[in-house]
């Protein structure tokens, strides 16, 4: 399950970002200290308050085990390789969750939230070239190489991006059918129209994660 970041996620963030194997391809390639973790946690909460979207904790649906997070956010001020107006997607998981498809499932959900739900024109992502697995996920979800850059620690960072199609054939056709049906029945039977309206809302807001494994799902509740 992916849920919006909250105060209870600080302990999980500590466990995640203090592990050397998790952080070896992130930022400075070193585990975060206590102050850095507190700052990162505070920034995630602030991003939700300011923008209405942001980091989501990743929790196993079956056991409710906290396994990491995925994020859709504007870059922090210290991320010099991206523009402040960019919106990036990213993920960071505990080793126990590696190789199980969770990162791909989470990134697909947040890609769709950004391009279809928020109607962003473009989403970007970045990874250090040694992190081959992350690069493969970016390509798997339709992102393409944009350029190479250097982060503030002097490490090469590869930038990928994906643009929102001019018209989304997956969702737009459903909106067209439901919307036309709603307009046609609104005057004839308000009860039917209400059910159609609810279906239209569900089509826009609900995204299931883990359709293949059943292990994770996305919650839009805050």
MOWOTA-V449936 format. One record per backbone hydrogen bond with DSSP energy under -0.5 kcal/mol. CO is the residue of the C=O (numbers start at 1). NH is the residue of the N-H. E is the energy in kcal/mol with one decimal. If there is no record, write none. Layout:
CO&NH&E / CO&NH&E
//
This chain:
1&3&-0.5 / 1&59&-3.0 / 2&219&-2.7 / 3&57&-2.1 / 6&9&-2.0 / 7&10&-1.3 / 9&13&-2.3 / 10&14&-2.1 / 11&15&-2.2 / 12&16&-2.1 / 13&17&-2.7 / 14&18&-1.3 / 16&19&-1.1 / 17&32&-2.6 / 18&20&-0.6 / 19&22&-0.5 / 19&23&-1.7 / 20&24&-0.7 / 23&26&-1.6 / 25&128&-0.6 / 26&29&-3.0 / 33&37&-2.3 / 34&38&-2.2 / 35&39&-2.3 / 36&40&-2.4 / 37&41&-2.5 / 38&42&-2.5 / 39&43&-2.4 / 40&44&-1.9 / 41&45&-1.9 / 42&46&-2.4 / 43&47&-2.2 / 44&48&-1.6 / 45&49&-1.9 / 46&50&-2.4 / 47&51&-2.9 / 47&52&-0.6 / 47&53&-0.5 / 48&52&-1.9 / 54&72&-0.7 / 55&5&-1.9 / 56&70&-2.4 / 57&3&-1.8 / 57&59&-0.6 / 58&67&-2.9 / 58&68&-0.8 / 60&64&-2.1 / 65&60&-2.6 / 67&94&-2.8 / 68&58&-3.0 / 69&92&-2.7 / 70&56&-3.4 / 71&90&-2.1 / 73&88&-3.5 / 76&79&-1.9 / 78&80&-1.4 / 79&82&-1.1 / 83&86&-1.5 / 86&75&-0.5 / 87&124&-2.4 / 88&73&-2.4 / 90&71&-2.9 / 92&69&-2.6 / 94&97&-2.3 / 95&98&-1.6 / 97&100&-0.9 / 101&105&-2.3 / 102&106&-2.9 / 103&107&-2.5 / 104&108&-2.2 / 105&109&-1.9 / 106&110&-2.3 / 107&111&-2.3 / 108&112&-2.4 / 109&113&-2.1 / 110&114&-2.3 / 111&115&-2.9 / 112&116&-2.3 / 112&117&-1.7 / 113&118&-2.9 / 114&120&-2.9 / 121&164&-2.2 / 123&162&-2.2 / 124&89&-2.4 / 125&160&-2.9 / 127&158&-3.3 / 128&131&-3.1 / 130&132&-1.9 / 131&134&-0.6 / 131&135&-1.5 / 132&136&-2.1 / 133&137&-1.8 / 134&138&-2.3 / 135&139&-1.9 / 136&140&-2.4 / 137&141&-1.9 / 138&143&-2.7 / 139&142&-1.5 / 144&161&-2.2 / 147&159&-3.1 / 149&157&-2.8 / 151&154&-2.1 / 155&151&-2.7 / 157&149&-2.9 / 158&127&-1.7 / 159&146&-3.1 / 159&147&-1.2 / 160&125&-2.1 / 161&144&-2.6 / 162&123&-2.4 / 167&169&-0.9 / 168&172&-3.0 / 169&173&-0.7 / 171&175&-2.2 / 172&176&-2.8 / 173&177&-2.3 / 174&178&-2.5 / 175&179&-3.2 / 176&180&-2.3 / 177&181&-2.2 / 178&182&-2.6 / 179&183&-2.3 / 180&184&-2.2 / 181&185&-1.7 / 182&186&-1.4 / 185&189&-2.8 / 189&193&-2.2 / 190&194&-2.2 / 191&195&-1.7 / 192&196&-2.3 / 193&197&-2.7 / 194&198&-2.1 / 195&199&-2.1 / 196&200&-2.4 / 197&201&-2.1 / 198&202&-2.4 / 199&203&-2.3 / 200&204&-1.3 / 201&205&-1.9 / 202&206&-2.4 / 205&207&-0.6 / 207&218&-0.7 / 210&214&-3.7 / 215&61&-3.6 / 217&2&-1.8 / 221&4&-0.7
//
